[in-house]
Amino acid sequence: MFPDSRSRRSRSGVRIRKMLTETRLHRDDLVLPLFFDETLSSVRYTDSMPGVPTYPVSDAEKVAERVQAAGVNAVLLFGIPKHKDSEASGAYADDGVVQKVIREFKAHSDVLVIADLCMCEYTDHGHCGVIHNGEINNDWTIGRYGAIAVSLANAGVDMVAPSGMMDGQVSAIRDSLDLGGHNNTSIMAYSAKFCSSFYGPFRDIAHSVPVAGGRETHQMNIANSREAMSEIAMDIEEGADIIMVKPAMPYLDIIREARSRFDVPIAAYQVSGEYAMIKAAAKNGWIDERRVMIESLTSIKRAGADILISYFAEDAIKELEQ
Ligand code: PBG
């Protein structure tokens, strides 16, 4: 009989569509990035990231309680220090901005606390490592990353997320953590982090625009997929517990390819530019923000990501609860 198959049968009502849904977002998939700035005494908003506040450190307790009450399972912390210098010493100070926030979160919530581990918010030149003779000194820098990791772990962090794309960073961090007695601190490695223009609004928030030069000597060429797979393989070999692809939506093919090759958990970061585009279009009335938010997150999970890092996390959780 014509037609031989009728796909529309399976789409004919709400109940059957629900039953046949292949990918389901869950609030525990989501990770909420949070910004704390040591120089602030009240919340600051950034034009290019509507709805994403930067908090003063004194708000940490309140924020920890709020996000826990909102059903957030995990947060990813970023800090903007009072003092920046060429060595990023604020990144590994015992009373550094993120260290203080970690202690507040651990004291006032049981949310999983992940800390971004990089130097670019802490250096006066805005680069992700220590500069020697006009270049980022890779091996010197990863030693410092180890010290940052230990300092974050001493403050009680559950997981560190190295985002600097230095060679050997995961093994240097793993060694330092283990030697420092922190063998239970996990590593979520930004393994396939592309040199993307989608990070623009983040740099407005984090004040981490390099004073001169870009990040193309360490972040990946946007055109490369095979190289992304070898970066991921290296990080797994070096001891990463979770690997990450970043950005997310423009790199769904990379997520899918990683999913088919590797069995470790995969995180994907829906970055600031992805968020800002959706926000801007929605503000103009050109798209439906809630539906596009859910569609974008679903697409990232469908591609193969287990963990979704998104500035929409809190809103998405609200939406999923309806
Ligand atoms: C580096 C870091 C960046 C982001 C996360 N970690 C910025 C960069 O590489 O320039 C970008 C996140 C986003 O755009 O949302 N510490």
Boltz pocket constraint, residues with backbone or C-beta under 6 A from the ligand:
constraints:
  - pocket:
      binder: B
      contacts: [[A, 116], [A, 117], [A, 118], [A, 119], [A, 120], [A, 121], [A, 163], [A, 164], [A, 198], [A, 199], [A, 200], [A, 201], [A, 202], [A, 203], [A, 208], [A, 270], [A, 271], [A, 272], [A, 273]]
      max_distance: 6.0
